[in-house]
Amino acid sequence: MEPGATADGWGATGSAMPAGPAGRATPPDECPAGRVGRASPWPRLVLALLGVLGLLGGVGLLGARASHRAPSPQLAAPARSDSWPRTSSGQAGILPPANPPANIPPNPDLLAICSPSGYDDSAACVDAAVKAIDNARSQEGLPGIELPGNWYQLTPAEQLFVATNLERTVRGLPPMAGLTSALDQAAATGAAQGADPEPPAGYPASAWGSNWAGGLSNPLEVVYYWMYDDGPGSPNVACPNAGAPGCWGHRDNVLMEVSCQDCVMGAAFDSTGWQGGPSWAELLVETSGSDPTSFSWSAETRASTGPAVSPSATVAAAPDPGGSGLWTVSAAGAVSALGGAPNEGDMASDGFTGLSGPHPLAAPIVGIAPTPSGQGYWLVAQ
């Protein structure tokens, strides 16, 4: 197979196809039984899933897949309201077994904005992901996503949990009750190995599904590809045509329709878990047992008194020392010169002084102040 190729299929083992060195997939003769190979030219993004719907006697269907995607750049505006989280009074949007009519490439281009390595929770990346999700949701007749007020204080795994639940609750599905230590540990193993996690041996799971993604640095970016770019015509190698059983499998796992008398989840992020780059895993489980949560949805909804500030909204202003105008700044570091104020550049487009190109923010901008010389301004991060 050529560099950047992936191998995949549906089989009885349920294990994900391991990736070989230098971006090469394991050759077909080294794959587990039932695997097939298919070339793909997109090198950065890799997704996989594994799921079981438990039936009488524990009968189920297992599957794994990998895909690569390079989306096209576009632009869309976010929508916000004053309550969090927004829920539907009944089921809304498109739910399994129905699927979206087509893939929706992220709009704007997340791979061009978010970092290709590590964990990128910059305002610019979050803002782009929110816009892309809002655009995709609008095509299902759904409202935009609302991030909780404490979004930037959550861990990467907690953010993945919240983002997953926000896709469920906006469609009228019950949320996962919380993260548990046992399932978090299972997810961490999957993230570290670049593979789909499974419930621990002996865990009382009546139904479960898991997703994995590599090469993405933000959980909103991850959830976008799982939810909105996973069907026919995408680089999803388990979905070569509209009739293939692997089409929209990640989305099906996120939107598992279970009674959720006790539904819990595991989530994990590993900054070097996939070929030295970022790796994410989640495990959604309906359990017949009782597994205490270490981070609960109910506590998160109580802790969040309102939606997070939109990264594109103005957060501060400062007068031009020359008295000719005003500067305003957004959480993403974009500065607007109003009146006769000179345009001195900004973080969103120009990066730090002395560096070429934009430099991702480690935290959202919360303030702006003119320099003592009056020749520019300082931006203050949270």
DRENZAGU-892206 format. One record per residue (C-alpha): x, y, z; residue in three letters. Coordinates in Angstrom, 2 decimals, decimal comma, padded with zeros to 5 digits. Layout:
X_Y_Z_rest
X_Y_Z_ALA;
...
REM end
This chain:
X_Y_Z_rest
000,00_000,00_000,00_MET;
001,14_003,56_-000,66_GLU;
002,18_005,96_002,15_PRO;
-000,88_007,36_003,90_GLY;
-002,99_004,29_003,07_ALA;
-005,31_002,78_005,61_THR;
-006,59_-000,73_006,08_ALA;
-009,92_-001,58_007,60_ASP;
-012,97_-003,82_007,61_GLY;
-015,56_-005,50_009,79_TRP;
-014,54_-008,66_011,58_GLY;
-015,08_-010,78_014,62_ALA;
-012,07_-009,50_016,55_THR;
-013,30_-005,90_016,90_GLY;
-009,71_-004,61_017,06_SER;
-008,60_-001,48_015,22_ALA;
-006,13_-001,79_012,38_MET;
-002,67_-000,76_013,65_PRO;
-000,88_001,96_011,71_ALA;
002,63_001,23_010,49_GLY;
005,66_003,57_010,56_PRO;
005,91_006,77_008,55_ALA;
002,17_007,02_008,03_GLY;
001,88_003,61_006,39_ARG;
-000,89_001,22_007,35_ALA;
-000,20_-002,40_008,16_THR;
-000,11_-004,40_004,91_PRO;
-003,16_-006,59_004,25_PRO;
-001,31_-009,81_004,93_ASP;
-000,58_-008,60_008,47_GLU;
-004,17_-007,57_009,21_CYS;
-006,52_-009,60_011,42_PRO;
-008,95_-011,89_009,63_ALA;
-011,72_-010,08_007,79_GLY;
-009,73_-006,89_007,16_ARG;
-009,37_-005,28_003,73_VAL;
-007,15_-002,47_002,44_GLY;
-008,01_000,78_000,70_ARG;
-005,75_003,68_-000,19_ALA;
-006,46_007,20_001,12_SER;
-004,47_010,41_000,43_PRO;
-005,30_012,39_003,59_TRP;
-002,45_012,04_006,14_PRO;
-003,39_014,06_009,22_ARG;
-006,73_012,87_010,59_LEU;
-007,45_009,31_011,67_VAL;
-010,72_008,13_013,19_LEU;
-011,80_004,73_014,43_ALA;
-014,76_003,26_016,21_LEU;
-015,76_000,13_018,02_LEU;
-019,22_-000,65_019,26_GLY;
-021,37_-003,37_020,73_VAL;
-025,12_-003,33_021,20_LEU;
-025,75_-005,93_023,84_GLY;
-028,58_-008,37_023,20_LEU;
-029,78_-011,48_025,00_LEU;
-026,85_-013,74_025,67_GLY;
-024,38_-010,95_024,92_GLY;
-024,68_-011,25_021,13_VAL;
-023,43_-008,16_019,31_GLY;
-021,73_-006,65_016,30_LEU;
-018,19_-005,38_016,51_LEU;
-016,38_-003,16_014,06_GLY;
-013,40_-000,89_013,66_ALA;
-012,41_001,68_011,10_ARG;
-009,89_004,39_010,23_ALA;
-010,18_007,42_007,97_SER;
-008,30_010,53_006,84_HIS;
-009,80_013,86_005,90_ARG;
-008,61_017,24_004,61_ALA;
-011,63_019,58_004,59_PRO;
-012,08_022,71_002,44_SER;
-012,04_026,21_004,01_PRO;
-015,26_028,20_004,39_GLN;
-016,75_030,59_006,97_LEU;
-019,89_030,65_009,10_ALA;
-021,22_032,69_012,03_ALA;
-022,08_031,22_015,46_PRO;
-025,38_031,59_017,33_ALA;
-025,80_032,00_021,09_ARG;
-028,49_032,32_023,76_SER;
-028,49_033,04_027,47_ASP;
-029,18_029,57_028,87_SER;
-027,02_026,47_029,20_TRP;
-027,42_023,76_028,21_PRO;
-030,05_024,09_025,52_ARG;
-032,19_020,95_025,28_THR;
-035,02_019,89_023,03_SER;
-038,51_019,24_024,38_SER;
-038,62_016,15_022,16_GLY;
-036,40_014,36_019,71_GLN;
-035,02_016,67_017,04_ALA;
-032,50_016,61_014,23_GLY;
-031,42_013,41_012,50_ILE;
-031,19_010,34_014,73_LEU;
-030,03_006,76_014,07_PRO;
-030,86_004,70_012,14_PRO;
-031,36_007,74_009,86_ALA;
-028,21_009,52_008,71_ASN;
-027,42_012,94_007,24_PRO;
-027,83_013,11_003,44_PRO;
-024,19_014,08_002,92_ALA;
-020,96_014,98_004,67_ASN;
-020,49_018,59_005,74_ILE;
-016,80_019,61_005,55_PRO;
-015,98_021,88_008,51_PRO;
-016,79_025,49_007,80_ASN;
-014,30_027,15_008,52_PRO;
-011,33_024,83_007,92_ASP;
-010,47_023,42_011,36_LEU;
-007,29_021,67_010,22_LEU;
-005,90_025,01_009,00_ALA;
-006,78_026,88_012,22_ILE;
-006,25_024,42_015,08_CYS;
-002,77_023,13_015,87_SER;
-001,72_019,80_014,31_PRO;
-000,04_018,73_017,56_SER;
-000,60_018,74_021,29_GLY;
-003,74_020,20_022,88_TYR;
-005,06_023,41_021,34_ASP;
-007,70_025,13_023,47_ASP;
-006,92_028,55_022,00_SER;
-009,79_030,96_021,47_ALA;
-009,16_030,91_017,72_ALA;
-009,48_027,11_017,52_CYS;
-012,54_026,98_019,80_VAL;
-014,22_029,81_017,89_ASP;
-013,65_028,06_014,56_ALA;
-015,00_024,76_015,90_ALA;
-018,10_026,47_017,31_VAL;
-018,76_028,13_013,95_LYS;
-018,31_024,84_012,09_ALA;
-020,64_022,95_014,46_ILE;
-023,23_025,74_014,29_ASP;
-023,16_025,62_010,49_ASN;
-023,55_021,82_010,43_ALA;
-026,33_021,85_013,04_ARG;
-028,28_024,47_011,10_SER;
-028,57_021,99_008,25_GLN;
-030,45_019,66_010,64_GLU;
-032,68_022,50_011,82_GLY;
-030,91_022,56_015,19_LEU;
-029,69_025,54_017,25_PRO;
-025,99_026,30_017,62_GLY;
-023,82_024,75_020,29_ILE;
-023,53_026,50_023,66_GLU;
-020,37_025,89_025,64_LEU;
-020,58_026,07_029,45_PRO;
-019,20_029,10_031,26_GLY;
-016,36_027,01_032,75_ASN;
-015,27_025,48_029,42_TRP;
-011,69_026,73_029,67_TYR;
-011,36_025,34_033,19_GLN;
-012,32_021,77_032,17_LEU;
-009,75_019,10_031,37_THR;
-009,53_017,82_027,77_PRO;
-011,34_014,61_028,78_ALA;
-014,10_016,57_030,55_GLU;
-014,48_018,78_027,49_GLN;
-014,88_015,71_025,27_LEU;
-017,55_014,39_027,65_PHE;
-019,43_017,72_027,64_VAL;
-019,22_018,08_023,84_ALA;
-020,56_014,54_023,38_THR;
-023,48_015,19_025,74_ASN;
-024,29_018,49_024,01_LEU;
-024,75_016,60_020,74_GLU;
-027,08_014,17_022,52_ARG;
-029,19_016,59_024,51_THR;
-029,83_019,01_021,63_VAL;
-031,50_016,08_019,84_ARG;
-033,61_015,12_022,85_GLY;
-031,50_012,11_023,87_LEU;
-030,62_011,51_027,52_PRO;
-027,10_012,57_028,53_PRO;
-024,44_010,26_029,83_MET;
-024,61_010,66_033,63_ALA;
-020,90_011,21_034,05_GLY;
-017,35_009,99_033,74_LEU;
-016,23_007,03_035,86_THR;
-012,70_006,13_036,90_SER;
-012,91_002,60_035,49_ALA;
-014,09_003,76_032,06_LEU;
-011,70_006,73_032,04_ASP;
-008,85_004,27_032,58_GLN;
-010,09_002,12_029,70_ALA;
-010,35_005,20_027,48_ALA;
-006,84_006,29_028,51_ALA;
-005,49_002,92_027,41_THR;
-007,17_003,36_024,02_GLY;
-005,84_006,91_023,63_ALA;
-002,32_005,84_024,58_ALA;
-002,41_002,95_022,12_GLN;
-004,18_004,85_019,34_GLY;
-007,04_002,37_019,35_ALA;
-010,70_001,96_020,31_ASP;
-011,22_001,37_024,03_PRO;
-013,37_-001,45_025,41_GLU;
-015,08_-001,83_028,80_PRO;
-012,87_-003,51_031,41_PRO;
-013,20_-007,26_031,73_ALA;
-016,29_-008,14_033,75_GLY;
-017,75_-004,63_033,55_TYR;
-021,60_-004,90_033,63_PRO;
-022,32_-003,33_030,22_ALA;
-025,66_-004,06_028,58_SER;
-024,78_-001,82_025,59_ALA;
-021,69_000,15_024,68_TRP;
-019,89_001,97_021,88_GLY;
-016,49_003,61_021,58_SER;
-014,81_006,12_019,28_ASN;
-011,18_007,05_018,73_TRP;
-009,50_009,88_016,79_ALA;
-005,88_010,80_016,13_GLY;
-004,20_013,90_014,75_GLY;
-006,69_016,43_016,19_LEU;
-005,86_018,85_018,99_SER;
-009,27_019,99_020,29_ASN;
-012,28_017,94_021,46_PRO;
-014,77_020,08_019,51_LEU;
-012,74_019,34_016,38_GLU;
-012,91_015,61_017,21_VAL;
-016,67_015,62_017,80_VAL;
-017,21_017,56_014,57_TYR;
-015,64_014,82_012,45_TYR;
-017,45_012,06_014,35_TRP;
-020,80_013,78_013,89_MET;
-020,77_015,61_010,56_TYR;
-018,08_014,19_008,24_ASP;
-018,41_010,42_008,55_ASP;
-020,58_009,20_005,67_GLY;
-020,49_008,16_002,01_PRO;
-018,06_010,14_-000,06_GLY;
-015,81_010,89_002,90_SER;
-012,40_009,24_003,30_PRO;
-013,98_006,85_005,80_ASN;
-012,58_003,53_004,55_VAL;
-015,44_001,63_006,19_ALA;
-017,86_003,66_004,08_CYS;
-016,84_003,21_000,42_PRO;
-020,48_003,53_-000,69_ASN;
-023,90_004,40_000,69_ALA;
-024,71_000,78_001,51_GLY;
-021,58_000,02_003,53_ALA;
-022,29_-000,93_007,18_PRO;
-019,62_001,39_008,58_GLY;
-021,12_004,64_007,30_CYS;
-021,83_007,18_010,06_TRP;
-020,68_004,71_012,72_GLY;
-018,97_007,32_014,93_HIS;
-022,13_009,43_014,87_ARG;
-024,23_006,36_015,68_ASP;
-022,09_005,76_018,78_ASN;
-022,34_009,37_019,98_VAL;
-026,13_009,21_019,49_LEU;
-026,66_005,71_020,93_MET;
-030,36_005,42_021,73_GLU;
-030,49_003,63_025,06_VAL;
-032,81_003,95_028,04_SER;
-030,00_005,37_030,18_CYS;
-031,31_004,29_033,56_GLN;
-027,58_004,28_034,26_ASP;
-025,44_005,46_031,35_CYS;
-021,84_006,41_032,03_VAL;
-018,81_007,26_029,98_MET;
-015,03_007,21_029,85_GLY;
-012,98_009,84_028,02_ALA;
-009,28_010,44_027,55_ALA;
-006,69_012,53_025,72_PHE;
-003,08_011,58_025,09_ASP;
-000,83_014,24_023,54_SER;
001,46_011,67_021,92_THR;
-000,77_008,58_021,67_GLY;
-000,94_008,39_017,86_TRP;
002,37_008,47_015,98_GLN;
003,70_010,98_018,51_GLY;
000,68_013,24_018,09_GLY;
-002,68_013,85_019,82_PRO;
-005,03_010,94_020,42_SER;
-008,60_010,92_021,79_TRP;
-010,88_008,12_022,94_ALA;
-014,36_007,85_024,42_GLU;
-016,39_004,92_025,69_LEU;
-020,19_005,19_026,13_LEU;
-021,78_002,47_028,27_VAL;
-025,24_001,55_029,48_GLU;
-024,52_-000,41_032,63_THR;
-026,61_-002,74_034,72_SER;
-024,34_-002,12_037,68_GLY;
-023,54_000,94_039,76_SER;
-020,33_002,79_038,93_ASP;
-019,86_006,10_040,82_PRO;
-019,02_009,08_038,64_THR;
-015,89_011,18_039,13_SER;
-017,30_014,03_037,01_PHE;
-021,06_014,29_036,63_SER;
-023,31_015,99_034,10_TRP;
-025,66_017,18_036,81_SER;
-022,82_018,89_038,72_ALA;
-021,53_020,47_035,51_GLU;
-024,92_021,93_034,64_THR;
-025,19_023,36_038,16_ARG;
-021,67_024,82_038,01_ALA;
-022,25_026,56_034,68_SER;
-024,39_029,63_035,24_THR;
-024,34_030,69_031,59_GLY;
-022,80_030,06_028,19_PRO;
-019,12_030,67_027,56_ALA;
-018,18_033,98_026,01_VAL;
-018,07_033,65_022,24_SER;
-014,38_033,85_021,21_PRO;
-015,36_036,24_018,40_SER;
-017,23_038,70_020,68_ALA;
-015,65_041,94_021,87_THR;
-014,33_041,53_025,41_VAL;
-012,47_044,81_026,04_ALA;
-011,72_048,25_024,60_ALA;
-009,04_050,93_025,05_ALA;
-008,76_054,53_023,75_PRO;
-006,09_055,47_021,24_ASP;
-003,59_057,66_023,19_PRO;
-003,74_060,16_020,34_GLY;
-007,42_060,68_021,08_GLY;
-008,51_059,86_017,55_SER;
-010,31_056,59_018,09_GLY;
-010,74_053,35_019,99_LEU;
-009,36_049,82_019,89_TRP;
-011,56_046,80_020,68_THR;
-010,37_043,20_021,08_VAL;
-012,09_039,80_020,95_SER;
-011,29_036,73_023,06_ALA;
-009,48_035,32_020,02_ALA;
-007,12_038,33_019,97_GLY;
-008,64_040,11_016,95_ALA;
-008,23_043,89_017,34_VAL;
-010,47_046,39_015,54_SER;
-009,36_050,01_015,07_ALA;
-012,36_052,34_015,30_LEU;
-012,51_056,00_014,36_GLY;
-009,04_057,31_013,58_GLY;
-007,14_054,81_015,74_ALA;
-004,16_053,31_013,86_PRO;
-004,23_049,63_012,96_ASN;
-001,30_048,05_014,82_GLU;
-002,12_044,40_014,01_GLY;
-003,48_041,70_016,31_ASP;
-002,91_038,23_017,73_MET;
-005,47_036,55_015,48_ALA;
-003,71_037,48_012,24_SER;
-000,17_038,67_013,00_ASP;
001,11_036,51_015,86_GLY;
003,59_037,59_018,53_PHE;
006,15_040,29_017,70_THR;
009,22_038,69_016,14_GLY;
007,37_035,58_014,94_LEU;
006,04_035,04_011,44_SER;
002,43_033,99_011,12_GLY;
-000,21_033,51_013,83_PRO;
000,77_031,99_017,16_HIS;
-001,97_030,02_019,00_PRO;
-003,14_031,61_022,23_LEU;
-002,77_029,55_025,38_ALA;
-005,80_031,31_026,92_ALA;
-008,50_033,73_025,72_PRO;
-007,79_037,47_025,66_ILE;
-009,62_039,43_028,37_VAL;
-008,13_042,94_028,15_GLY;
-006,29_045,55_026,06_ILE;
-004,19_048,56_027,17_ALA;
-002,14_051,13_025,21_PRO;
001,63_050,98_025,62_THR;
003,35_053,87_027,49_PRO;
004,89_055,08_024,21_SER;
001,49_055,21_022,53_GLY;
002,89_053,24_019,61_GLN;
000,74_050,15_020,14_GLY;
-001,12_048,13_022,77_TYR;
-000,78_045,22_025,13_TRP;
-003,23_042,32_025,08_LEU;
-004,00_040,59_028,39_VAL;
-004,78_036,85_028,45_ALA;
-006,95_035,11_031,05_GLN;
REM end
